[in-house]
C-alpha cells in the first residue's frame, strides 16, 4: 500500500509507471515501483497480478538504420 502523498498511481491504470521507485537494480535492468509493478529498462512491465506489459520501444537490435544508402 502506497504511503506517499499524493498517492502513487495504482498498478492497473495507464499512468502506473509514474509510481515511485522503491528498489532499483540498474545492473539487472529493472526497478520495483511503489505500486508493485516491476519496471524494466526496455519499458516493459510486470504487473503484480502476473500480467505482462510489452515494451513500448523496440530493442536497439530491432531498429532499422534511417541512414541506409540504396
PDB file of N, CA, C, O and CB in Angstrom:
ATOM      1  N   UNK A   1       0.837  -1.172   0.000  1.00  0.00           N
ATOM      2  CA  UNK A   1       0.000   0.000   0.000  1.00  0.00           C
ATOM      3  C   UNK A   1       0.890   1.247   0.000  1.00  0.00           C
ATOM      4  O   UNK A   1       1.820   1.359   0.799  1.00  0.00           O
ATOM      5  CB  UNK A   1      -0.957  -0.009   1.217  1.00  0.00           C
ATOM      6  N   UNK A   2       0.599   2.156  -0.884  1.00  0.00           N
ATOM      7  CA  UNK A   2       1.375   3.385  -1.024  1.00  0.00           C
ATOM      8  C   UNK A   2       1.080   4.347   0.126  1.00  0.00           C
ATOM      9  O   UNK A   2      -0.073   4.590   0.482  1.00  0.00           O
ATOM     10  CB  UNK A   2       1.073   4.058  -2.371  1.00  0.00           C
ATOM     11  N   UNK A   3       2.157   4.883   0.692  1.00  0.00           N
ATOM     12  CA  UNK A   3       2.006   5.849   1.787  1.00  0.00           C
ATOM     13  C   UNK A   3       2.437   7.243   1.361  1.00  0.00           C
ATOM     14  O   UNK A   3       2.524   8.147   2.193  1.00  0.00           O
ATOM     15  CB  UNK A   3       2.818   5.407   3.003  1.00  0.00           C
ATOM     16  N   UNK A   4       2.707   7.427   0.068  1.00  0.00           N
ATOM     17  CA  UNK A   4       3.128   8.734  -0.434  1.00  0.00           C
ATOM     18  C   UNK A   4       1.930   9.670  -0.565  1.00  0.00           C
ATOM     19  O   UNK A   4       0.792   9.225  -0.710  1.00  0.00           O
ATOM     20  CB  UNK A   4       3.840   8.588  -1.791  1.00  0.00           C
ATOM     21  N   UNK A   5       2.202  10.955  -0.511  1.00  0.00           N
ATOM     22  CA  UNK A   5       1.177  11.973  -0.734  1.00  0.00           C
ATOM     23  C   UNK A   5       1.663  12.895  -1.812  1.00  0.00           C
ATOM     24  O   UNK A   5       2.702  13.526  -1.620  1.00  0.00           O
ATOM     25  CB  UNK A   5       0.852  12.759   0.562  1.00  0.00           C
ATOM     26  N   UNK A   6       0.994  13.022  -2.927  1.00  0.00           N
ATOM     27  CA  UNK A   6      -0.212  12.274  -3.287  1.00  0.00           C
ATOM     28  C   UNK A   6       0.113  10.805  -3.529  1.00  0.00           C
ATOM     29  O   UNK A   6       1.257  10.435  -3.792  1.00  0.00           O
ATOM     30  CB  UNK A   6      -0.870  12.883  -4.536  1.00  0.00           C
ATOM     31  N   UNK A   7      -0.918   9.986  -3.433  1.00  0.00           N
ATOM     32  CA  UNK A   7      -0.764   8.546  -3.590  1.00  0.00           C
ATOM     33  C   UNK A   7      -0.294   8.209  -5.003  1.00  0.00           C
ATOM     34  O   UNK A   7      -0.737   8.820  -5.976  1.00  0.00           O
ATOM     35  CB  UNK A   7      -2.086   7.826  -3.279  1.00  0.00           C
ATOM     36  N   UNK A   8       0.604   7.235  -5.106  1.00  0.00           N
ATOM     37  CA  UNK A   8       1.097   6.782  -6.413  1.00  0.00           C
ATOM     38  C   UNK A   8      -0.033   6.122  -7.206  1.00  0.00           C
ATOM     39  O   UNK A   8      -0.972   5.586  -6.616  1.00  0.00           O
ATOM     40  CB  UNK A   8       2.281   5.792  -6.238  1.00  0.00           C
ATOM     41  N   UNK A   9       0.052   6.159  -8.546  1.00  0.00           N
ATOM     42  CA  UNK A   9      -0.982   5.515  -9.368  1.00  0.00           C
ATOM     43  C   UNK A   9      -1.024   4.005  -9.110  1.00  0.00           C
ATOM     44  O   UNK A   9       0.002   3.378  -8.845  1.00  0.00           O
ATOM     45  CB  UNK A   9      -0.726   5.790 -10.868  1.00  0.00           C
ATOM     46  N   UNK A  10      -2.204   3.450  -9.191  1.00  0.00           N
ATOM     47  CA  UNK A  10      -2.389   2.005  -8.993  1.00  0.00           C
ATOM     48  C   UNK A  10      -1.751   1.228 -10.143  1.00  0.00           C
ATOM     49  O   UNK A  10      -1.498   1.781 -11.213  1.00  0.00           O
ATOM     50  CB  UNK A  10      -3.896   1.654  -8.878  1.00  0.00           C
ATOM     51  N   UNK A  11      -1.498  -0.047  -9.912  1.00  0.00           N
ATOM     52  CA  UNK A  11      -0.846  -0.894 -10.912  1.00  0.00           C
ATOM     53  C   UNK A  11      -1.728  -1.164 -12.124  1.00  0.00           C
ATOM     54  O   UNK A  11      -1.215  -1.551 -13.174  1.00  0.00           O
ATOM     55  CB  UNK A  11      -0.440  -2.205 -10.286  1.00  0.00           C
ATOM     56  N   UNK A  12      -3.036  -0.970 -12.010  1.00  0.00           N
ATOM     57  CA  UNK A  12      -3.942  -1.302 -13.112  1.00  0.00           C
ATOM     58  C   UNK A  12      -4.413  -0.098 -13.921  1.00  0.00           C
ATOM     59  O   UNK A  12      -5.398  -0.200 -14.653  1.00  0.00           O
ATOM     60  CB  UNK A  12      -5.131  -2.017 -12.573  1.00  0.00           C
ATOM     61  N   UNK A  13      -3.725   1.047 -13.804  1.00  0.00           N
ATOM     62  CA  UNK A  13      -4.083   2.239 -14.584  1.00  0.00           C
ATOM     63  C   UNK A  13      -2.953   2.569 -15.559  1.00  0.00           C
ATOM     64  O   UNK A  13      -1.820   2.121 -15.383  1.00  0.00           O
ATOM     65  CB  UNK A  13      -4.371   3.455 -13.647  1.00  0.00           C
ATOM     66  N   UNK A  14      -3.273   3.356 -16.586  1.00  0.00           N
ATOM     67  CA  UNK A  14      -2.286   3.691 -17.610  1.00  0.00           C
ATOM     68  C   UNK A  14      -1.063   4.427 -17.068  1.00  0.00           C
ATOM     69  O   UNK A  14       0.032   4.234 -17.595  1.00  0.00           O
ATOM     70  CB  UNK A  14      -2.932   4.525 -18.669  1.00  0.00           C
ATOM     71  N   UNK A  15      -1.203   5.249 -16.052  1.00  0.00           N
ATOM     72  CA  UNK A  15      -0.087   6.010 -15.513  1.00  0.00           C
ATOM     73  C   UNK A  15       0.718   5.281 -14.456  1.00  0.00           C
ATOM     74  O   UNK A  15       1.436   5.920 -13.687  1.00  0.00           O
ATOM     75  CB  UNK A  15      -0.586   7.271 -14.947  1.00  0.00           C
ATOM     76  N   UNK A  16       0.618   3.961 -14.396  1.00  0.00           N
ATOM     77  CA  UNK A  16       1.251   3.166 -13.345  1.00  0.00           C
ATOM     78  C   UNK A  16       2.755   3.362 -13.246  1.00  0.00           C
ATOM     79  O   UNK A  16       3.321   3.224 -12.161  1.00  0.00           O
ATOM     80  CB  UNK A  16       0.963   1.725 -13.572  1.00  0.00           C
ATOM     81  N   UNK A  17       3.418   3.685 -14.364  1.00  0.00           N
ATOM     82  CA  UNK A  17       4.871   3.833 -14.341  1.00  0.00           C
ATOM     83  C   UNK A  17       5.323   5.149 -13.711  1.00  0.00           C
ATOM     84  O   UNK A  17       6.523   5.408 -13.620  1.00  0.00           O
ATOM     85  CB  UNK A  17       5.414   3.733 -15.744  1.00  0.00           C
ATOM     86  N   UNK A  18       4.376   5.984 -13.276  1.00  0.00           N
ATOM     87  CA  UNK A  18       4.709   7.226 -12.577  1.00  0.00           C
ATOM     88  C   UNK A  18       4.873   7.004 -11.074  1.00  0.00           C
ATOM     89  O   UNK A  18       5.213   7.938 -10.349  1.00  0.00           O
ATOM     90  CB  UNK A  18       3.632   8.276 -12.832  1.00  0.00           C
ATOM     91  N   UNK A  19       4.636   5.787 -10.601  1.00  0.00           N
ATOM     92  CA  UNK A  19       4.808   5.480  -9.176  1.00  0.00           C
ATOM     93  C   UNK A  19       6.282   5.591  -8.799  1.00  0.00           C
ATOM     94  O   UNK A  19       7.157   5.447  -9.653  1.00  0.00           O
ATOM     95  CB  UNK A  19       4.268   4.059  -8.845  1.00  0.00           C
ATOM     96  N   UNK A  20       6.551   5.842  -7.543  1.00  0.00           N
ATOM     97  CA  UNK A  20       7.930   5.982  -7.065  1.00  0.00           C
ATOM     98  C   UNK A  20       8.672   4.657  -7.049  1.00  0.00           C
ATOM     99  O   UNK A  20       8.096   3.606  -6.767  1.00  0.00           O
ATOM    100  CB  UNK A  20       7.942   6.585  -5.676  1.00  0.00           C
ATOM    101  N   UNK A  21       9.961   4.727  -7.358  1.00  0.00           N
ATOM    102  CA  UNK A  21      10.826   3.554  -7.303  1.00  0.00           C
ATOM    103  C   UNK A  21      11.159   3.282  -5.837  1.00  0.00           C
ATOM    104  O   UNK A  21      11.599   4.182  -5.121  1.00  0.00           O
ATOM    105  CB  UNK A  21      12.131   3.763  -8.156  1.00  0.00           C
ATOM    106  N   UNK A  22      10.947   2.031  -5.387  1.00  0.00           N
ATOM    107  CA  UNK A  22      11.295   1.693  -4.008  1.00  0.00           C
ATOM    108  C   UNK A  22      12.516   0.786  -3.935  1.00  0.00           C
ATOM    109  O   UNK A  22      13.140   0.655  -2.882  1.00  0.00           O
ATOM    110  CB  UNK A  22      10.118   1.024  -3.321  1.00  0.00           C
ATOM    111  N   UNK A  23      12.855   0.157  -5.071  1.00  0.00           N
ATOM    112  CA  UNK A  23      14.049  -0.680  -5.129  1.00  0.00           C
ATOM    113  C   UNK A  23      14.562  -0.678  -6.564  1.00  0.00           C
ATOM    114  O   UNK A  23      13.853  -1.086  -7.484  1.00  0.00           O
ATOM    115  CB  UNK A  23      13.751  -2.138  -4.636  1.00  0.00           C
ATOM    116  N   UNK A  24      15.790  -0.220  -6.749  1.00  0.00           N
ATOM    117  CA  UNK A  24      16.353  -0.107  -8.084  1.00  0.00           C
ATOM    118  C   UNK A  24      17.507  -1.087  -8.270  1.00  0.00           C
ATOM    119  O   UNK A  24      18.370  -1.217  -7.402  1.00  0.00           O
ATOM    120  CB  UNK A  24      16.824   1.324  -8.344  1.00  0.00           C
ATOM    121  N   UNK A  25      17.512  -1.772  -9.404  1.00  0.00           N
ATOM    122  CA  UNK A  25      18.566  -2.734  -9.732  1.00  0.00           C
ATOM    123  C   UNK A  25      19.045  -2.483 -11.163  1.00  0.00           C
ATOM    124  O   UNK A  25      18.807  -3.303 -12.049  1.00  0.00           O
ATOM    125  CB  UNK A  25      18.055  -4.203  -9.569  1.00  0.00           C
ATOM    126  N   UNK A  26      19.722  -1.345 -11.391  1.00  0.00           N
ATOM    127  CA  UNK A  26      20.148  -0.993 -12.755  1.00  0.00           C
ATOM    128  C   UNK A  26      21.101  -2.007 -13.361  1.00  0.00           C
ATOM    129  O   UNK A  26      21.135  -2.162 -14.582  1.00  0.00           O
ATOM    130  CB  UNK A  26      20.806   0.362 -12.755  1.00  0.00           C
ATOM    131  N   UNK A  27      21.865  -2.693 -12.547  1.00  0.00           N
ATOM    132  CA  UNK A  27      22.785  -3.696 -13.073  1.00  0.00           C
ATOM    133  C   UNK A  27      22.042  -4.886 -13.674  1.00  0.00           C
ATOM    134  O   UNK A  27      22.592  -5.618 -14.498  1.00  0.00           O
ATOM    135  CB  UNK A  27      23.722  -4.173 -11.975  1.00  0.00           C
ATOM    136  N   UNK A  28      20.793  -5.075 -13.260  1.00  0.00           N
ATOM    137  CA  UNK A  28      19.959  -6.153 -13.790  1.00  0.00           C
ATOM    138  C   UNK A  28      18.877  -5.631 -14.729  1.00  0.00           C
ATOM    139  O   UNK A  28      18.186  -6.417 -15.378  1.00  0.00           O
ATOM    140  CB  UNK A  28      19.319  -6.925 -12.650  1.00  0.00           C
ATOM    141  N   UNK A  29      18.727  -4.309 -14.805  1.00  0.00           N
ATOM    142  CA  UNK A  29      17.785  -3.720 -15.748  1.00  0.00           C
ATOM    143  C   UNK A  29      16.343  -3.633 -15.288  1.00  0.00           C
ATOM    144  O   UNK A  29      15.437  -3.611 -16.122  1.00  0.00           O
ATOM    145  CB  UNK A  29      17.823  -4.478 -16.979  1.00  0.00           C
ATOM    146  N   UNK A  30      16.101  -3.582 -13.972  1.00  0.00           N
ATOM    147  CA  UNK A  30      14.724  -3.469 -13.503  1.00  0.00           C
ATOM    148  C   UNK A  30      14.642  -2.675 -12.205  1.00  0.00           C
ATOM    149  O   UNK A  30      15.626  -2.512 -11.483  1.00  0.00           O
ATOM    150  CB  UNK A  30      14.118  -4.852 -13.307  1.00  0.00           C
ATOM    151  N   UNK A  31      13.424  -2.183 -11.933  1.00  0.00           N
ATOM    152  CA  UNK A  31      13.129  -1.463 -10.692  1.00  0.00           C
ATOM    153  C   UNK A  31      11.763  -1.893 -10.188  1.00  0.00           C
ATOM    154  O   UNK A  31      10.872  -2.208 -10.977  1.00  0.00           O
ATOM    155  CB  UNK A  31      13.177   0.079 -10.906  1.00  0.00           C
ATOM    156  N   UNK A  32      11.601  -1.906  -8.872  1.00  0.00           N
ATOM    157  CA  UNK A  32      10.315  -2.190  -8.258  1.00  0.00           C
ATOM    158  C   UNK A  32       9.671  -0.864  -7.879  1.00  0.00           C
ATOM    159  O   UNK A  32      10.265  -0.048  -7.173  1.00  0.00           O
ATOM    160  CB  UNK A  32      10.469  -3.122  -7.015  1.00  0.00           C
ATOM    161  N   UNK A  33       8.454  -0.664  -8.355  1.00  0.00           N
ATOM    162  CA  UNK A  33       7.724   0.566  -8.057  1.00  0.00           C
ATOM    163  C   UNK A  33       6.843   0.389  -6.831  1.00  0.00           C
ATOM    164  O   UNK A  33       6.534  -0.734  -6.433  1.00  0.00           O
ATOM    165  CB  UNK A  33       6.876   0.991  -9.256  1.00  0.00           C
ATOM    166  N   UNK A  34       6.448   1.491  -6.244  1.00  0.00           N
ATOM    167  CA  UNK A  34       5.638   1.502  -5.029  1.00  0.00           C
ATOM    168  C   UNK A  34       4.319   0.743  -5.187  1.00  0.00           C
ATOM    169  O   UNK A  34       3.798   0.194  -4.215  1.00  0.00           O
ATOM    170  CB  UNK A  34       5.355   2.928  -4.621  1.00  0.00           C
ATOM    171  N   UNK A  35       3.785   0.711  -6.392  1.00  0.00           N
ATOM    172  CA  UNK A  35       2.501   0.047  -6.629  1.00  0.00           C
ATOM    173  C   UNK A  35       2.655  -1.447  -6.934  1.00  0.00           C
ATOM    174  O   UNK A  35       1.678  -2.106  -7.288  1.00  0.00           O
ATOM    175  CB  UNK A  35       1.777   0.726  -7.778  1.00  0.00           C
ATOM    176  N   UNK A  36       3.874  -1.987  -6.799  1.00  0.00           N
ATOM    177  CA  UNK A  36       4.105  -3.406  -7.003  1.00  0.00           C
ATOM    178  C   UNK A  36       4.491  -3.784  -8.419  1.00  0.00           C
ATOM    179  O   UNK A  36       4.715  -4.962  -8.698  1.00  0.00           O
ATOM    180  CB  UNK A  36       2.900  -4.152  -6.623  1.00  0.00           C
ATOM    181  N   UNK A  37       4.576  -2.820  -9.315  1.00  0.00           N
ATOM    182  CA  UNK A  37       4.959  -3.076 -10.703  1.00  0.00           C
ATOM    183  C   UNK A  37       6.477  -3.210 -10.789  1.00  0.00           C
ATOM    184  O   UNK A  37       7.212  -2.428 -10.187  1.00  0.00           O
ATOM    185  CB  UNK A  37       4.452  -1.941 -11.641  1.00  0.00           C
ATOM    186  N   UNK A  38       6.939  -4.212 -11.544  1.00  0.00           N
ATOM    187  CA  UNK A  38       8.355  -4.325 -11.862  1.00  0.00           C
ATOM    188  C   UNK A  38       8.520  -3.674 -13.228  1.00  0.00           C
ATOM    189  O   UNK A  38       7.924  -4.111 -14.213  1.00  0.00           O
ATOM    190  CB  UNK A  38       8.858  -5.838 -11.852  1.00  0.00           C
ATOM    191  N   UNK A  39       9.329  -2.635 -13.276  1.00  0.00           N
ATOM    192  CA  UNK A  39       9.546  -1.860 -14.495  1.00  0.00           C
ATOM    193  C   UNK A  39      10.928  -2.190 -15.043  1.00  0.00           C
ATOM    194  O   UNK A  39      11.926  -2.108 -14.328  1.00  0.00           O
ATOM    195  CB  UNK A  39       9.404  -0.328 -14.225  1.00  0.00           C
ATOM    196  N   UNK A  40      10.976  -2.568 -16.333  1.00  0.00           N
ATOM    197  CA  UNK A  40      12.234  -2.950 -16.962  1.00  0.00           C
ATOM    198  C   UNK A  40      12.799  -1.808 -17.792  1.00  0.00           C
ATOM    199  O   UNK A  40      12.056  -0.944 -18.259  1.00  0.00           O
ATOM    200  CB  UNK A  40      12.039  -4.186 -17.833  1.00  0.00           C
ATOM    201  N   UNK A  41      14.117  -1.804 -17.977  1.00  0.00           N
ATOM    202  CA  UNK A  41      14.786  -0.741 -18.726  1.00  0.00           C
ATOM    203  C   UNK A  41      14.281  -0.617 -20.159  1.00  0.00           C
ATOM    204  O   UNK A  41      14.345   0.468 -20.735  1.00  0.00           O
ATOM    205  CB  UNK A  41      16.272  -0.984 -18.738  1.00  0.00           C
ATOM    206  N   UNK A  42      13.786  -1.690 -20.741  1.00  0.00           N
ATOM    207  CA  UNK A  42      13.288  -1.635 -22.121  1.00  0.00           C
ATOM    208  C   UNK A  42      11.854  -1.119 -22.189  1.00  0.00           C
ATOM    209  O   UNK A  42      11.229  -1.173 -23.249  1.00  0.00           O
ATOM    210  CB  UNK A  42      13.367  -3.017 -22.763  1.00  0.00           C
ATOM    211  N   UNK A  43      11.323  -0.616 -21.069  1.00  0.00           N
ATOM    212  CA  UNK A  43       9.976  -0.065 -20.874  1.00  0.00           C
ATOM    213  C   UNK A  43       8.900  -1.136 -20.740  1.00  0.00           C
ATOM    214  O   UNK A  43       7.718  -0.797 -20.680  1.00  0.00           O
ATOM    215  CB  UNK A  43       9.628   0.845 -22.020  1.00  0.00           C
ATOM    216  N   UNK A  44       9.262  -2.407 -20.693  1.00  0.00           N
ATOM    217  CA  UNK A  44       8.296  -3.456 -20.399  1.00  0.00           C
ATOM    218  C   UNK A  44       7.984  -3.455 -18.908  1.00  0.00           C
ATOM    219  O   UNK A  44       8.751  -2.924 -18.104  1.00  0.00           O
ATOM    220  CB  UNK A  44       8.829  -4.838 -20.847  1.00  0.00           C
ATOM    221  N   UNK A  45       6.865  -4.048 -18.549  1.00  0.00           N
ATOM    222  CA  UNK A  45       6.456  -4.070 -17.144  1.00  0.00           C
ATOM    223  C   UNK A  45       5.841  -5.423 -16.786  1.00  0.00           C
ATOM    224  O   UNK A  45       5.234  -6.090 -17.624  1.00  0.00           O
ATOM    225  CB  UNK A  45       5.452  -2.933 -16.854  1.00  0.00           C
ATOM    226  N   UNK A  46       6.012  -5.803 -15.542  1.00  0.00           N
ATOM    227  CA  UNK A  46       5.371  -6.989 -14.975  1.00  0.00           C
ATOM    228  C   UNK A  46       4.471  -6.491 -13.862  1.00  0.00           C
ATOM    229  O   UNK A  46       4.940  -5.899 -12.890  1.00  0.00           O
ATOM    230  CB  UNK A  46       6.427  -8.050 -14.446  1.00  0.00           C
ATOM    231  N   UNK A  47       3.170  -6.732 -14.008  1.00  0.00           N
ATOM    232  CA  UNK A  47       2.200  -6.250 -13.021  1.00  0.00           C
ATOM    233  C   UNK A  47       2.099  -7.223 -11.857  1.00  0.00           C
ATOM    234  O   UNK A  47       2.439  -8.398 -12.003  1.00  0.00           O
ATOM    235  CB  UNK A  47       0.817  -6.050 -13.669  1.00  0.00           C
ATOM    236  N   UNK A  48       1.636  -6.751 -10.699  1.00  0.00           N
ATOM    237  CA  UNK A  48       1.540  -7.617  -9.517  1.00  0.00           C
ATOM    238  C   UNK A  48       0.669  -8.858  -9.720  1.00  0.00           C
ATOM    239  O   UNK A  48       0.881  -9.876  -9.062  1.00  0.00           O
ATOM    240  CB  UNK A  48       0.999  -6.826  -8.366  1.00  0.00           C
ATOM    241  N   UNK A  49      -0.305  -8.779 -10.623  1.00  0.00           N
ATOM    242  CA  UNK A  49      -1.176  -9.931 -10.854  1.00  0.00           C
ATOM    243  C   UNK A  49      -0.589 -10.913 -11.874  1.00  0.00           C
ATOM    244  O   UNK A  49      -1.234 -11.903 -12.222  1.00  0.00           O
ATOM    245  CB  UNK A  49      -2.539  -9.458 -11.327  1.00  0.00           C
ATOM    246  N   UNK A  50       0.640 -10.641 -12.356  1.00  0.00           N
ATOM    247  CA  UNK A  50       1.314 -11.541 -13.279  1.00  0.00           C
ATOM    248  C   UNK A  50       1.188 -11.163 -14.745  1.00  0.00           C
ATOM    249  O   UNK A  50       1.845 -11.765 -15.594  1.00  0.00           O
ATOM    250  CB  UNK A  50       0.793 -12.901 -13.093  1.00  0.00           C
ATOM    251  N   UNK A  51       0.345 -10.164 -15.062  1.00  0.00           N
ATOM    252  CA  UNK A  51       0.225  -9.734 -16.453  1.00  0.00           C
ATOM    253  C   UNK A  51       1.511  -9.070 -16.915  1.00  0.00           C
ATOM    254  O   UNK A  51       2.226  -8.450 -16.128  1.00  0.00           O
ATOM    255  CB  UNK A  51      -0.961  -8.774 -16.625  1.00  0.00           C
ATOM    256  N   UNK A  52       1.789  -9.209 -18.198  1.00  0.00           N
ATOM    257  CA  UNK A  52       2.984  -8.633 -18.802  1.00  0.00           C
ATOM    258  C   UNK A  52       2.579  -7.494 -19.724  1.00  0.00           C
ATOM    259  O   UNK A  52       1.663  -7.636 -20.534  1.00  0.00           O
ATOM    260  CB  UNK A  52       3.790  -9.707 -19.577  1.00  0.00           C
ATOM    261  N   UNK A  53       3.261  -6.370 -19.598  1.00  0.00           N
ATOM    262  CA  UNK A  53       3.059  -5.238 -20.495  1.00  0.00           C
ATOM    263  C   UNK A  53       4.289  -5.194 -21.401  1.00  0.00           C
ATOM    264  O   UNK A  53       5.412  -5.030 -20.925  1.00  0.00           O
ATOM    265  CB  UNK A  53       2.854  -3.869 -19.699  1.00  0.00           C
ATOM    266  N   UNK A  54       4.070  -5.340 -22.698  1.00  0.00           N
ATOM    267  CA  UNK A  54       5.170  -5.376 -23.659  1.00  0.00           C
ATOM    268  C   UNK A  54       5.907  -4.039 -23.682  1.00  0.00           C
ATOM    269  O   UNK A  54       5.310  -2.998 -23.408  1.00  0.00           O
ATOM    270  CB  UNK A  54       4.648  -5.720 -25.065  1.00  0.00           C
ATOM    271  N   UNK A  55       7.195  -4.061 -24.004  1.00  0.00           N
ATOM    272  CA  UNK A  55       7.953  -2.817 -24.117  1.00  0.00           C
ATOM    273  C   UNK A  55       7.318  -1.872 -25.131  1.00  0.00           C
ATOM    274  O   UNK A  55       6.762  -2.304 -26.140  1.00  0.00           O
ATOM    275  CB  UNK A  55       9.398  -3.111 -24.510  1.00  0.00           C
ATOM    276  N   UNK A  56       7.412  -0.573 -24.844  1.00  0.00           N
ATOM    277  CA  UNK A  56       6.851   0.442 -25.728  1.00  0.00           C
ATOM    278  C   UNK A  56       7.862   0.923 -26.757  1.00  0.00           C
ATOM    279  O   UNK A  56       7.492   1.618 -27.703  1.00  0.00           O
ATOM    280  CB  UNK A  56       6.347   1.614 -24.918  1.00  0.00           C
ATOM    281  N   UNK A  57       9.116   0.572 -26.592  1.00  0.00           N
ATOM    282  CA  UNK A  57      10.116   0.963 -27.591  1.00  0.00           C
ATOM    283  C   UNK A  57      10.866  -0.290 -28.031  1.00  0.00           C
ATOM    284  O   UNK A  57      11.083  -1.193 -27.223  1.00  0.00           O
ATOM    285  CB  UNK A  57      11.107   2.042 -27.019  1.00  0.00           C
ATOM    286  N   UNK A  58      11.262  -0.356 -29.292  1.00  0.00           N
ATOM    287  CA  UNK A  58      11.953  -1.553 -29.783  1.00  0.00           C
ATOM    288  C   UNK A  58      13.365  -1.675 -29.220  1.00  0.00           C
ATOM    289  O   UNK A  58      14.010  -0.685 -28.876  1.00  0.00           O
ATOM    290  CB  UNK A  58      12.008  -1.536 -31.301  1.00  0.00           C
ATOM    291  N   UNK A  59      13.815  -2.901 -29.141  1.00  0.00           N
ATOM    292  CA  UNK A  59      15.185  -3.175 -28.731  1.00  0.00           C
ATOM    293  C   UNK A  59      16.115  -2.594 -29.797  1.00  0.00           C
ATOM    294  O   UNK A  59      15.762  -2.623 -30.976  1.00  0.00           O
ATOM    295  CB  UNK A  59      15.429  -4.717 -28.534  1.00  0.00           C
ATOM    296  N   UNK A  60      17.296  -2.064 -29.429  1.00  0.00           N
ATOM    297  CA  UNK A  60      18.203  -1.472 -30.419  1.00  0.00           C
ATOM    298  C   UNK A  60      18.523  -2.398 -31.597  1.00  0.00           C
ATOM    299  O   UNK A  60      18.746  -1.912 -32.706  1.00  0.00           O
ATOM    300  CB  UNK A  60      19.486  -1.072 -29.745  1.00  0.00           C
ATOM    301  N   UNK A  61      18.550  -3.704 -31.387  1.00  0.00           N
ATOM    302  CA  UNK A  61      18.839  -4.623 -32.480  1.00  0.00           C
ATOM    303  C   UNK A  61      17.685  -4.725 -33.477  1.00  0.00           C
ATOM    304  O   UNK A  61      17.860  -5.238 -34.582  1.00  0.00           O
ATOM    305  CB  UNK A  61      19.158  -5.995 -31.927  1.00  0.00           C
ATOM    306  N   UNK A  62      16.507  -4.236 -33.087  1.00  0.00           N
ATOM    307  CA  UNK A  62      15.339  -4.293 -33.956  1.00  0.00           C
ATOM    308  C   UNK A  62      15.131  -3.006 -34.743  1.00  0.00           C
ATOM    309  O   UNK A  62      14.278  -2.959 -35.629  1.00  0.00           O
ATOM    310  CB  UNK A  62      14.112  -4.590 -33.141  1.00  0.00           C
ATOM    311  N   UNK A  63      15.888  -1.974 -34.436  1.00  0.00           N
ATOM    312  CA  UNK A  63      15.737  -0.690 -35.119  1.00  0.00           C
ATOM    313  C   UNK A  63      16.484  -0.723 -36.443  1.00  0.00           C
ATOM    314  O   UNK A  63      17.604  -1.227 -36.531  1.00  0.00           O
ATOM    315  CB  UNK A  63      16.251   0.472 -34.234  1.00  0.00           C
ATOM    316  N   UNK A  64      15.854  -0.187 -37.454  1.00  0.00           N
ATOM    317  CA  UNK A  64      16.495  -0.108 -38.763  1.00  0.00           C
ATOM    318  C   UNK A  64      17.194   1.238 -38.882  1.00  0.00           C
ATOM    319  O   UNK A  64      16.715   2.243 -38.356  1.00  0.00           O
ATOM    320  CB  UNK A  64      15.461  -0.301 -39.913  1.00  0.00           C
ATOM    321  N   UNK A  65      18.290   1.252 -39.552  1.00  0.00           N
ATOM    322  CA  UNK A  65      19.055   2.479 -39.739  1.00  0.00           C
ATOM    323  C   UNK A  65      18.282   3.430 -40.656  1.00  0.00           C
ATOM    324  O   UNK A  65      17.817   3.046 -41.730  1.00  0.00           O
ATOM    325  CB  UNK A  65      20.459   2.168 -40.325  1.00  0.00           C
ATOM    326  N   UNK A  66      18.161   4.661 -40.211  1.00  0.00           N
ATOM    327  CA  UNK A  66      17.466   5.674 -41.008  1.00  0.00           C
ATOM    328  C   UNK A  66      18.389   6.265 -42.070  1.00  0.00           C
ATOM    329  O   UNK A  66      17.946   7.036 -42.921  1.00  0.00           O
ATOM    330  CB  UNK A  66      16.925   6.787 -40.103  1.00  0.00           C
ATOM    331  N   UNK A  67      19.656   5.909 -42.021  1.00  0.00           N
ATOM    332  CA  UNK A  67      20.622   6.495 -42.967  1.00  0.00           C
ATOM    333  C   UNK A  67      21.106   5.483 -43.987  1.00  0.00           C
ATOM    334  O   UNK A  67      22.216   5.618 -44.501  1.00  0.00           O
ATOM    335  CB  UNK A  67      21.814   7.068 -42.219  1.00  0.00           C
ATOM    336  N   UNK A  68      20.313   4.481 -44.290  1.00  0.00           N
ATOM    337  CA  UNK A  68      20.703   3.484 -45.280  1.00  0.00           C
ATOM    338  C   UNK A  68      20.834   4.119 -46.660  1.00  0.00           C
ATOM    339  O   UNK A  68      20.048   4.982 -47.051  1.00  0.00           O
ATOM    340  CB  UNK A  68      19.686   2.337 -45.317  1.00  0.00           C
ATOM    341  N   UNK A  69      21.843   3.666 -47.374  1.00  0.00           N
ATOM    342  CA  UNK A  69      22.066   4.135 -48.733  1.00  0.00           C
ATOM    343  C   UNK A  69      21.629   3.037 -49.688  1.00  0.00           C
ATOM    344  O   UNK A  69      22.055   1.890 -49.557  1.00  0.00           O
ATOM    345  CB  UNK A  69      23.561   4.525 -48.965  1.00  0.00           C
ATOM    346  N   UNK A  70      20.780   3.383 -50.647  1.00  0.00           N
ATOM    347  CA  UNK A  70      20.240   2.379 -51.585  1.00  0.00           C
ATOM    348  C   UNK A  70      21.215   2.057 -52.679  1.00  0.00           C
ATOM    349  O   UNK A  70      20.920   1.236 -53.547  1.00  0.00           O
ATOM    350  CB  UNK A  70      18.942   2.861 -52.199  1.00  0.00           C
TER     351      UNK A  70
END
